[in-house]
Amino acid sequence: MNKLEPADLRLLRRLLMNPGMRQSDLAKDLQVSRPMVNQTWHKLVRTNHLRVKSSVDYGKVGMSLVFGWAQASETSDQLKAFCAWLDSNTQVTLASRSVMTSGTNAAVYFEAVTSLGRDPPFPARFIDWSNDRTSDFGLRYDVAAEVSNHLNMGLFDGRQWTLDEGFRFEVSTGAMKDYADVLPAMNSLKLSKPSACTVENLAVLSVLEDSYHASVREVTEYMSRLSLRCPPERTLRRRLDSIRSKMTLPYVFLSDIGLIHKAVLCVDSSSQESPLSRMLHIQAGTLPKARVVSGRSLSVLSIELPSLWNWLALSSSLIQITKSSAKTLTFIAQESATRKTLEKALLRMTGKQSLA
């Protein structure tokens, strides 16, 4: 872990209030010089990989985010086959396997981006296995309707995290159940229904996905590597500004800050109406670092946590929140790398094996 100084925390906490701020605006708000902000920023890039990334409205570029989980016994050949398929499929952007679950089974959480008009990207055999009552393999999936990313630096003093193992999260979530529909969900992006899109707009969005403040030059170079025709600079600048404002939502990415464990809460509320997904989007901001994906019937909360934490207490609190309204599964997940989402789709569309 790289320790953070007071100046680092001050900049990050202000940036988290409005991730779309540029360095010049940060300098004004913090009442410091632009070179000082720039120096602190570049230090955080070197030591903690600071980036302002984008949550993407996949529907605006003709795609859907499919997410879900599979579970079975630890020795299940069917679960092993499903995990192998996740690893090999180019549409799958995330696969997090369990180390320990709240039950006796093993589990894997996944996300995949599918093109306009495509069915969920699973071979029929996996769905057949899940519907087979003689099999212990279970597969649940949904199309995402809302995504949010959260980072709470108020719980971090630069050296250690303050975490209450879920008690405060449980109490505050229980207290606001009746108000979930009217409370704002910060850092949350609602996803549109898929509609047609040009490959050029998809390329622009692919750059913004990894860098919210990407420049015209960066987009031009990226399109050239894909052998795409690049519009005039003025046209591209207008398109870049339009796509940034209409199809993305910025969030702060930071690593090497002592969050070395990952826990996943999977919620199935398909049996009845439940405000639970809305509450998760709202309350995830009270955790150190979290991501929430929700659809019509499923919701998943992924949490990154420090080394000294009580898994049993947190798992119990998370299950307690949902026990009366939904089926849940919680598990500690292995570290998993997220693949670039839109870049894979662009390579498929342009027929390239990799960027030039």
One Martini backbone bead per residue (centre of mass of N, CA, C, O) as a GRO file, in nm:
protein
  356
    1MET     BB    1   0.096   0.036   0.021
    2ASN     BB    2   0.026   0.379  -0.042
    3LYS     BB    3   0.073   0.652   0.116
    4LEU     BB    4  -0.113   0.940   0.217
    5GLU     BB    5  -0.131   1.271   0.205
    6PRO     BB    6  -0.308   1.546   0.285
    7ALA     BB    7  -0.297   1.661  -0.009
    8ASP     BB    8  -0.411   1.410  -0.144
    9LEU     BB    9  -0.683   1.394   0.009
   10ARG     BB   10  -0.790   1.671  -0.066
   11LEU     BB   11  -0.806   1.625  -0.368
   12LEU     BB   12  -0.977   1.363  -0.373
   13ARG     BB   13  -1.227   1.465  -0.217
   14ARG     BB   14  -1.295   1.683  -0.427
   15LEU     BB   15  -1.310   1.501  -0.681
   16LEU     BB   16  -1.543   1.311  -0.572
   17MET     BB   17  -1.765   1.537  -0.590
   18ASN     BB   18  -1.631   1.592  -0.904
   19PRO     BB   19  -1.492   1.398  -1.148
   20GLY     BB   20  -1.509   1.625  -1.394
   21MET     BB   21  -1.284   1.784  -1.300
   22ARG     BB   22  -1.040   2.002  -1.352
   23GLN     BB   23  -0.743   2.127  -1.247
   24SER     BB   24  -0.825   2.427  -1.251
   25ASP     BB   25  -1.077   2.388  -1.064
   26LEU     BB   26  -0.931   2.265  -0.824
   27ALA     BB   27  -0.748   2.506  -0.762
   28LYS     BB   28  -0.977   2.704  -0.694
   29ASP     BB   29  -1.120   2.537  -0.467
   30LEU     BB   30  -0.834   2.496  -0.299
   31GLN     BB   31  -0.648   2.747  -0.315
   32VAL     BB   32  -0.432   2.677  -0.541
   33SER     BB   33  -0.206   2.601  -0.755
   34ARG     BB   34  -0.176   2.445  -1.050
   35PRO     BB   35   0.108   2.310  -1.007
   36MET     BB   36   0.025   2.167  -0.741
   37VAL     BB   37  -0.196   1.989  -0.860
   38ASN     BB   38  -0.021   1.856  -1.079
   39GLN     BB   39   0.182   1.725  -0.884
   40THR     BB   40  -0.020   1.554  -0.723
   41TRP     BB   41  -0.146   1.404  -0.956
   42HIS     BB   42   0.116   1.267  -1.071
   43LYS     BB   43   0.178   1.117  -0.814
   44LEU     BB   44  -0.089   0.945  -0.813
   45VAL     BB   45  -0.033   0.809  -1.082
   46ARG     BB   46   0.231   0.664  -0.993
   47THR     BB   47   0.130   0.531  -0.704
   48ASN     BB   48  -0.220   0.495  -0.773
   49HIS     BB   49  -0.345   0.514  -1.062
   50LEU     BB   50  -0.483   0.768  -1.138
   51ARG     BB   51  -0.828   0.795  -1.262
   52VAL     BB   52  -1.072   0.908  -1.498
   53LYS     BB   53  -1.347   0.739  -1.559
   54SER     BB   54  -1.620   0.553  -1.733
   55SER     BB   55  -1.940   0.522  -1.741
   56VAL     BB   56  -2.143   0.331  -1.972
   57ASP     BB   57  -2.388   0.364  -2.229
   58TYR     BB   58  -2.443   0.091  -2.413
   59GLY     BB   59  -2.712   0.151  -2.566
   60LYS     BB   60  -2.593   0.393  -2.747
   61VAL     BB   61  -2.406   0.136  -2.890
   62GLY     BB   62  -2.581  -0.139  -2.917
   63MET     BB   63  -2.572  -0.247  -2.608
   64SER     BB   64  -2.533  -0.499  -2.344
   65LEU     BB   65  -2.535  -0.569  -1.996
   66VAL     BB   66  -2.442  -0.879  -1.873
   67PHE     BB   67  -2.535  -1.041  -1.561
   68GLY     BB   68  -2.407  -1.273  -1.299
   69TRP     BB   69  -2.442  -1.619  -1.172
   70ALA     BB   70  -2.270  -1.915  -1.056
   71GLN     BB   71  -2.350  -2.240  -0.899
   72ALA     BB   72  -2.175  -2.503  -0.711
   73SER     BB   73  -1.994  -2.740  -0.650
   74GLU     BB   74  -1.652  -2.765  -0.622
   75THR     BB   75  -1.664  -3.044  -0.817
   76SER     BB   76  -1.798  -2.925  -1.061
   77ASP     BB   77  -1.791  -2.964  -1.403
   78GLN     BB   78  -1.988  -2.741  -1.490
   79LEU     BB   79  -1.845  -2.499  -1.354
   80LYS     BB   80  -1.575  -2.539  -1.496
   81ALA     BB   81  -1.688  -2.500  -1.783
   82PHE     BB   82  -1.798  -2.215  -1.740
   83CYS     BB   83  -1.526  -2.079  -1.661
   84ALA     BB   84  -1.381  -2.149  -1.926
   85TRP     BB   85  -1.576  -1.987  -2.103
   86LEU     BB   86  -1.527  -1.710  -1.976
   87ASP     BB   87  -1.217  -1.698  -2.046
   88SER     BB   88  -1.270  -1.727  -2.378
   89ASN     BB   89  -1.472  -1.495  -2.398
   90THR     BB   90  -1.486  -1.173  -2.549
   91GLN     BB   91  -1.756  -1.062  -2.398
   92VAL     BB   92  -1.611  -1.104  -2.140
   93THR     BB   93  -1.509  -0.871  -1.865
   94LEU     BB   94  -1.592  -1.055  -1.603
   95ALA     BB   95  -1.442  -1.292  -1.349
   96SER     BB   96  -1.547  -1.396  -1.017
   97ARG     BB   97  -1.419  -1.605  -0.791
   98SER     BB   98  -1.448  -1.804  -0.526
   99VAL     BB   99  -1.324  -1.870  -0.188
  100MET     BB  100  -1.583  -1.783  -0.012
  101THR     BB  101  -1.903  -1.871   0.118
  102SER     BB  102  -2.226  -1.866   0.271
  103GLY     BB  103  -2.204  -2.152   0.180
  104THR     BB  104  -2.109  -2.466   0.007
  105ASN     BB  105  -2.052  -2.334  -0.251
  106ALA     BB  106  -1.951  -2.235  -0.554
  107ALA     BB  107  -1.856  -1.923  -0.736
  108VAL     BB  108  -1.953  -1.686  -1.011
  109TYR     BB  109  -1.893  -1.367  -1.142
  110PHE     BB  110  -2.041  -1.178  -1.423
  111GLU     BB  111  -1.953  -0.995  -1.731
  112ALA     BB  112  -2.124  -0.885  -2.040
  113VAL     BB  113  -2.101  -0.774  -2.386
  114THR     BB  114  -2.365  -0.720  -2.612
  115SER     BB  115  -2.513  -0.702  -2.902
  116LEU     BB  116  -2.741  -0.607  -3.104
  117GLY     BB  117  -2.991  -0.863  -3.089
  118ARG     BB  118  -2.868  -1.046  -2.882
  119ASP     BB  119  -2.834  -1.302  -2.703
  120PRO     BB  120  -2.732  -1.442  -2.451
  121PRO     BB  121  -2.382  -1.557  -2.420
  122PHE     BB  122  -2.502  -1.865  -2.400
  123PRO     BB  123  -2.493  -2.172  -2.411
  124ALA     BB  124  -2.751  -2.396  -2.386
  125ARG     BB  125  -2.624  -2.596  -2.177
  126PHE     BB  126  -2.629  -2.408  -1.927
  127ILE     BB  127  -2.937  -2.375  -1.911
  128ASP     BB  128  -3.002  -2.674  -1.894
  129TRP     BB  129  -2.850  -2.730  -1.631
  130SER     BB  130  -3.013  -2.524  -1.458
  131ASN     BB  131  -3.300  -2.681  -1.524
  132ASP     BB  132  -3.180  -2.931  -1.390
  133ARG     BB  133  -3.281  -3.107  -1.105
  134THR     BB  134  -3.017  -3.307  -1.095
  135SER     BB  135  -2.861  -3.043  -1.073
  136ASP     BB  136  -2.634  -2.804  -0.898
  137PHE     BB  137  -2.653  -2.606  -1.129
  138GLY     BB  138  -2.655  -2.242  -1.123
  139LEU     BB  139  -2.820  -1.980  -1.329
  140ARG     BB  140  -2.794  -1.618  -1.321
  141TYR     BB  141  -2.950  -1.350  -1.520
  142ASP     BB  142  -2.910  -1.008  -1.656
  143VAL     BB  143  -3.000  -0.683  -1.752
  144ALA     BB  144  -2.870  -0.387  -1.728
  145ALA     BB  145  -2.996  -0.060  -1.586
  146GLU     BB  146  -2.765  -0.007  -1.358
  147VAL     BB  147  -2.468   0.192  -1.266
  148SER     BB  148  -2.211   0.199  -0.997
  149ASN     BB  149  -1.936   0.403  -0.860
  150HIS     BB  150  -1.726   0.383  -0.555
  151LEU     BB  151  -1.546   0.627  -0.332
  152ASN     BB  152  -1.436   0.646   0.023
  153MET     BB  153  -1.210   0.877   0.169
  154GLY     BB  154  -1.340   0.925   0.461
  155LEU     BB  155  -1.219   0.627   0.567
  156PHE     BB  156  -0.929   0.765   0.506
  157ASP     BB  157  -0.595   0.871   0.646
  158GLY     BB  158  -0.351   0.731   0.450
  159ARG     BB  159  -0.312   0.435   0.627
  160GLN     BB  160  -0.620   0.378   0.725
  161TRP     BB  161  -0.918   0.208   0.781
  162THR     BB  162  -1.265   0.269   0.855
  163LEU     BB  163  -1.447  -0.017   0.985
  164ASP     BB  164  -1.777  -0.173   1.090
  165GLU     BB  165  -1.868  -0.450   0.950
  166GLY     BB  166  -2.181  -0.323   0.866
  167PHE     BB  167  -2.357  -0.184   1.080
  168ARG     BB  168  -2.406   0.096   0.954
  169PHE     BB  169  -2.515  -0.014   0.688
  170GLU     BB  170  -2.756  -0.167   0.807
  171VAL     BB  171  -2.899   0.064   0.958
  172SER     BB  172  -2.924   0.275   0.725
  173THR     BB  173  -3.074   0.089   0.529
  174GLY     BB  174  -3.319   0.027   0.711
  175ALA     BB  175  -3.407   0.336   0.749
  176MET     BB  176  -3.445   0.384   0.405
  177LYS     BB  177  -3.657   0.195   0.266
  178ASP     BB  178  -3.910   0.409   0.242
  179TYR     BB  179  -3.700   0.624   0.059
  180ALA     BB  180  -3.565   0.511  -0.208
  181ASP     BB  181  -3.737   0.661  -0.444
  182VAL     BB  182  -3.629   0.974  -0.345
  183LEU     BB  183  -3.341   0.916  -0.335
  184PRO     BB  184  -3.030   0.980  -0.431
  185ALA     BB  185  -2.798   0.843  -0.676
  186MET     BB  186  -2.477   0.839  -0.673
  187ASN     BB  187  -2.290   0.751  -0.948
  188SER     BB  188  -2.541   0.693  -1.142
  189LEU     BB  189  -2.627   0.485  -1.435
  190LYS     BB  190  -2.857   0.474  -1.679
  191LEU     BB  191  -2.958   0.237  -1.913
  192SER     BB  192  -3.020   0.195  -2.233
  193LYS     BB  193  -3.163   0.098  -2.502
  194PRO     BB  194  -3.075  -0.044  -2.776
  195SER     BB  195  -2.895   0.126  -3.041
  196ALA     BB  196  -2.776   0.251  -3.306
  197CYS     BB  197  -2.421   0.270  -3.425
  198THR     BB  198  -2.125   0.395  -3.490
  199VAL     BB  199  -1.793   0.311  -3.500
  200GLU     BB  200  -1.685   0.593  -3.428
  201ASN     BB  201  -1.841   0.630  -3.161
  202LEU     BB  202  -1.728   0.375  -3.029
  203ALA     BB  203  -1.434   0.474  -3.024
  204VAL     BB  204  -1.474   0.719  -2.846
  205LEU     BB  205  -1.596   0.561  -2.603
  206SER     BB  206  -1.351   0.378  -2.552
  207VAL     BB  207  -1.167   0.606  -2.456
  208LEU     BB  208  -1.353   0.721  -2.226
  209GLU     BB  209  -1.367   0.469  -2.046
  210ASP     BB  210  -1.048   0.519  -1.956
  211SER     BB  211  -1.078   0.852  -2.033
  212TYR     BB  212  -1.266   1.123  -1.971
  213HIS     BB  213  -1.025   1.350  -2.069
  214ALA     BB  214  -0.990   1.301  -2.350
  215SER     BB  215  -0.841   1.381  -2.642
  216VAL     BB  216  -0.830   1.434  -2.973
  217ARG     BB  217  -0.556   1.299  -3.015
  218GLU     BB  218  -0.625   1.025  -2.881
  219VAL     BB  219  -0.858   0.954  -3.073
  220THR     BB  220  -0.704   0.968  -3.339
  221GLU     BB  221  -0.496   0.745  -3.273
  222TYR     BB  222  -0.703   0.519  -3.223
  223MET     BB  223  -0.841   0.523  -3.504
  224SER     BB  224  -0.583   0.462  -3.664
  225ARG     BB  225  -0.532   0.176  -3.532
  226LEU     BB  226  -0.827   0.089  -3.670
  227SER     BB  227  -0.863   0.217  -3.959
  228LEU     BB  228  -1.021   0.485  -3.924
  229ARG     BB  229  -1.202   0.745  -4.010
  230CYS     BB  230  -1.116   1.084  -3.955
  231PRO     BB  231  -1.234   1.361  -3.864
  232PRO     BB  232  -1.225   1.665  -3.824
  233GLU     BB  233  -1.126   1.830  -3.551
  234ARG     BB  234  -1.385   1.994  -3.495
  235THR     BB  235  -1.581   1.757  -3.520
  236LEU     BB  236  -1.449   1.575  -3.304
  237ARG     BB  237  -1.482   1.767  -3.065
  238ARG     BB  238  -1.791   1.774  -3.065
  239ARG     BB  239  -1.829   1.468  -3.038
  240LEU     BB  240  -1.675   1.429  -2.776
  241ASP     BB  241  -1.850   1.619  -2.599
  242SER     BB  242  -2.121   1.477  -2.651
  243ILE     BB  243  -2.050   1.190  -2.552
  244ARG     BB  244  -1.953   1.266  -2.270
  245SER     BB  245  -2.239   1.396  -2.178
  246LYS     BB  246  -2.449   1.147  -2.290
  247MET     BB  247  -2.270   0.848  -2.229
  248THR     BB  248  -2.141   0.942  -1.947
  249LEU     BB  249  -1.975   0.874  -1.618
  250PRO     BB  250  -1.772   0.981  -1.383
  251TYR     BB  251  -1.485   0.819  -1.215
  252VAL     BB  252  -1.274   0.718  -0.955
  253PHE     BB  253  -0.949   0.576  -0.984
  254LEU     BB  254  -0.787   0.361  -0.730
  255SER     BB  255  -0.478   0.226  -0.605
  256ASP     BB  256  -0.291   0.120  -0.348
  257ILE     BB  257  -0.502   0.149  -0.057
  258GLY     BB  258  -0.553  -0.136   0.111
  259LEU     BB  259  -0.749  -0.300  -0.096
  260ILE     BB  260  -0.733  -0.669  -0.090
  261HIS     BB  261  -1.040  -0.731  -0.085
  262LYS     BB  262  -1.328  -0.927  -0.217
  263ALA     BB  263  -1.680  -0.870  -0.216
  264VAL     BB  264  -1.998  -1.047  -0.286
  265LEU     BB  265  -2.340  -0.945  -0.361
  266CYS     BB  266  -2.618  -1.150  -0.436
  267VAL     BB  267  -2.944  -1.057  -0.579
  268ASP     BB  268  -3.281  -1.208  -0.570
  269SER     BB  269  -3.601  -1.024  -0.651
  270SER     BB  270  -3.818  -1.181  -0.848
  271SER     BB  271  -4.062  -1.260  -0.644
  272GLN     BB  272  -4.060  -0.940  -0.576
  273GLU     BB  273  -4.101  -0.637  -0.474
  274SER     BB  274  -3.795  -0.425  -0.456
  275PRO     BB  275  -3.573  -0.161  -0.318
  276LEU     BB  276  -3.280  -0.278  -0.307
  277SER     BB  277  -3.120  -0.169  -0.551
  278ARG     BB  278  -3.148   0.127  -0.473
  279MET     BB  279  -3.005   0.103  -0.197
  280LEU     BB  280  -2.731   0.008  -0.302
  281HIS     BB  281  -2.663   0.262  -0.469
  282ILE     BB  282  -2.676   0.456  -0.223
  283GLN     BB  283  -2.497   0.287   0.006
  284ALA     BB  284  -2.216   0.230  -0.131
  285GLY     BB  285  -2.082   0.511  -0.038
  286THR     BB  286  -2.016   0.391   0.267
  287LEU     BB  287  -1.794   0.244   0.132
  288PRO     BB  288  -1.483   0.228   0.024
  289LYS     BB  289  -1.533   0.020  -0.238
  290ALA     BB  290  -1.777   0.022  -0.514
  291ARG     BB  291  -2.013  -0.189  -0.707
  292VAL     BB  292  -2.321  -0.153  -0.901
  293VAL     BB  293  -2.552  -0.395  -1.040
  294SER     BB  294  -2.872  -0.361  -1.216
  295GLY     BB  295  -3.196  -0.499  -1.270
  296ARG     BB  296  -3.503  -0.632  -1.260
  297SER     BB  297  -3.397  -0.890  -1.045
  298LEU     BB  298  -3.092  -0.813  -1.022
  299SER     BB  299  -2.811  -0.776  -0.783
  300VAL     BB  300  -2.470  -0.629  -0.747
  301LEU     BB  301  -2.219  -0.618  -0.485
  302SER     BB  302  -1.895  -0.476  -0.495
  303ILE     BB  303  -1.618  -0.511  -0.259
  304GLU     BB  304  -1.350  -0.328  -0.120
  305LEU     BB  305  -1.104  -0.437   0.129
  306PRO     BB  306  -0.932  -0.459   0.399
  307SER     BB  307  -0.741  -0.669   0.592
  308LEU     BB  308  -0.901  -0.567   0.858
  309TRP     BB  309  -1.170  -0.790   0.869
  310ASN     BB  310  -1.512  -0.915   0.916
  311TRP     BB  311  -1.671  -1.143   0.733
  312LEU     BB  312  -1.906  -1.248   0.910
  313ALA     BB  313  -2.026  -0.972   0.985
  314LEU     BB  314  -2.074  -0.864   0.698
  315SER     BB  315  -2.239  -1.098   0.584
  316SER     BB  316  -2.465  -1.079   0.794
  317SER     BB  317  -2.552  -0.787   0.724
  318LEU     BB  318  -2.624  -0.830   0.425
  319ILE     BB  319  -2.837  -1.053   0.473
  320GLN     BB  320  -3.021  -0.895   0.671
  321ILE     BB  321  -3.123  -0.683   0.465
  322THR     BB  322  -3.254  -0.927   0.255
  323LYS     BB  323  -3.422  -1.168   0.390
  324SER     BB  324  -3.733  -1.060   0.332
  325SER     BB  325  -3.691  -1.002  -0.016
  326ALA     BB  326  -3.445  -1.214  -0.081
  327LYS     BB  327  -3.201  -1.377  -0.251
  328THR     BB  328  -2.871  -1.483  -0.135
  329LEU     BB  329  -2.512  -1.420  -0.211
  330THR     BB  330  -2.195  -1.460  -0.051
  331PHE     BB  331  -1.844  -1.364  -0.140
  332ILE     BB  332  -1.518  -1.432  -0.173
  333ALA     BB  333  -1.288  -1.300  -0.407
  334GLN     BB  334  -1.091  -1.309  -0.651
  335GLU     BB  335  -0.867  -1.176  -0.832
  336SER     BB  336  -0.973  -0.959  -1.115
  337ALA     BB  337  -0.955  -0.877  -1.441
  338THR     BB  338  -1.047  -0.613  -1.648
  339ARG     BB  339  -1.170  -0.590  -1.949
  340LYS     BB  340  -1.196  -0.429  -2.231
  341THR     BB  341  -1.498  -0.368  -2.356
  342LEU     BB  342  -1.509  -0.199  -2.641
  343GLU     BB  343  -1.253  -0.301  -2.781
  344LYS     BB  344  -1.355  -0.585  -2.852
  345ALA     BB  345  -1.588  -0.488  -3.033
  346LEU     BB  346  -1.413  -0.335  -3.238
  347LEU     BB  347  -1.244  -0.574  -3.336
  348ARG     BB  348  -1.486  -0.731  -3.447
  349MET     BB  349  -1.592  -0.505  -3.646
  350THR     BB  350  -1.292  -0.467  -3.795
  351GLY     BB  351  -1.124  -0.752  -3.799
  352LYS     BB  352  -0.928  -0.744  -3.560
  353GLN     BB  353  -0.689  -0.874  -3.331
  354SER     BB  354  -0.542  -0.591  -3.294
  355LEU     BB  355  -0.375  -0.325  -3.228
  356ALA     BB  356  -0.139  -0.139  -3.413
   0.00000   0.00000   0.00000
